[in-house]
Amino acid sequence: MNREWEDRVAAAWAAFDDYPEERAAEFRAVIDALVAELPEDSPLGPFEQACAWDSTGHSDRAVPLYREALARGLHGYKGRRARIQLASSLRNVGQAEEGVELLTPELDGPSDELDDAVRACLALCLSSLGRDREGLSLVLGALAPHLPRYQRSMARYARALVEPAG
């Protein structure tokens, strides 16, 4: 879409906290009104609607919308966000294995500011599957570069959690 539309979407999300739980439907209506301005086949529509359902506690309603957005060709930064959020929603609805399958390739993809979110969400999916050591390894590995000290030690500990004992 255009910058003006994106700015209005950003403003709607900036006001999200102004909508208490009992007014969640009002927030979704704001997003729906913005989506109605898009071309019918735009991947942004189902993406924004998925985000709205997800953010108001309805992962089950968000999953098919994230899938639709990706199927319509949502790519780049928002495509990556959609994969992260879809994996999280899948975990919430008891399909963590699919979340792992969706996010694992992201570990080897181009790096951006969403890298830590990928690792955090993947760690949650792994934990839901009883694979806590792998999840902890991802979280420690993501945390290590942000520490004021002990980066090398934490990165080494993270690797040791998943490497075979030797």
N, C-alpha and C positions, 0 to 999 in steps of 0.2 A: 504494500500500500504506500501511502506517502508519509512524509515526516509529520504532518499535522495530525494524521490519524494515529500514528505511533505515539505522539505526544499525549493525545487524549487517552489512549490505552494506559500509558505510563501514569497519567494523573489519576485514572480510575484505580489502578493498583496502589498508588501512593495513599489513596483514601480508604483502602481496604480495612484498616484498623478502626475506622469510624463506623463500621457495620458490625454490631455485636451478633452473636450466634443467631439470635432470633430474627435478625434482618438479613440473613445470608441470601435469601431469595431475591431481595432488593439488589444486592451486589451482583448476583448472577444476571439479573435483568439489565443492569448497566452494561455488563460485558456483552450480553446478547444484542443489545441495541447497537453497540459498536460493530459487532460481527455482521449485523444485517446490512451494513454499508459496504461490505466486501463483495467481490465477485463470488458467485456461488461455488466455484471450484477452488477457492483460495485455501491453502493449507493453514493460514493464520487463524481462520474462523474456528475450526475444531480445536486447534491448539489453545487459543485463549479460553474457549469454553471448558476444555479439559482442566486448565489451570484453575478456573473459577470453581468447578465442581470439586476438584482436589483440595483446594484451599478452604473449602467450606465443609470438609469432612466426608466427601463422597467419592472415595477412590474407585468404587465400583462403577460409578457413572463416568469417571474420568478415563478409565482404561480404553473403552472403544473410541473415544474422541482423540486421545493421543495416537492410537493406531491409525485412525483416519487421517490425521494431520501428516503423519509420516508417510502413509500410503500416497497422499497427494503430493508428496515431494518436499515436505519441510526439510530444510537442510541448514548447514552452517551452524551458527551459534544457537539459534532457536531449535534446530533439529537435535542438537546435542542436549539442550535443556529438556526437550520432549523425551528423549531416551532415558535421561536420568529420572525424570518425574514419572514416566511410565514404569520404570523398574521399581521405583518406590511404591507406586500404586499397586503393582502386581504383588509385591511383598505383602502389602496391607490386605490383599484379598486372597492370600494363601498360595500365591504362585511365584514364590521366591526363586525357584529354579529358572523360570523364564527370565526373571530379572537379572540373574547371574549371566545367562546366555546373552542378554541384550547389552549388558555393560562391560563384560570382559573384553570385547574388541576395542572398547574405548580406551583401555589402558595403553594400547599401542598406537592410537590415533594421534593426530596433531594435538599438541599441548596448548592449553589456554587457561583462563582463570577458573574454568569449571573442573579442572583436574581433581582437586581435592573433593569436590562434591561427588564426582564419579566414584572415587575411592570410598568415601563415607557411605554412600548408598549401596555400593557393592558389598562393603563390609557388613551392613545390616542384612542384606539378602543372604550372604554366606552364613551369618550367625543364625538366621531363621532356619537354615538347613543343617544346623549343628556343626558348622565348619568355623568355629570361633577363632581358632589359631590363624587361619587364613585371613579372616576379617580383621583381627587385631594386627596382623602383619601389615595389611593395607593402611590401617589408620595410623600406626606408628610411622610407616614410611611417608605418609602424607604430612604428618606432624613434624617430623624431624627437620625439614628445611626452615621451619618457622621458629625454632627454638633459638634462644640467644647463645646457648652452649649445648654441647653433647650431640650435635647433629650427626657426627660420624658414628658415635656409639649407638644412638637410637636407630639409625639406618641399618647398622650391622645387626642389632637385636631383632629388628623387623624381618630381615632376611633369614636369620636363624630360626625364627618361628616356623618357617615353611620349608627350609632346606633339610634334606635328609641328614641325620646324625652321621658324622664321619670320623 
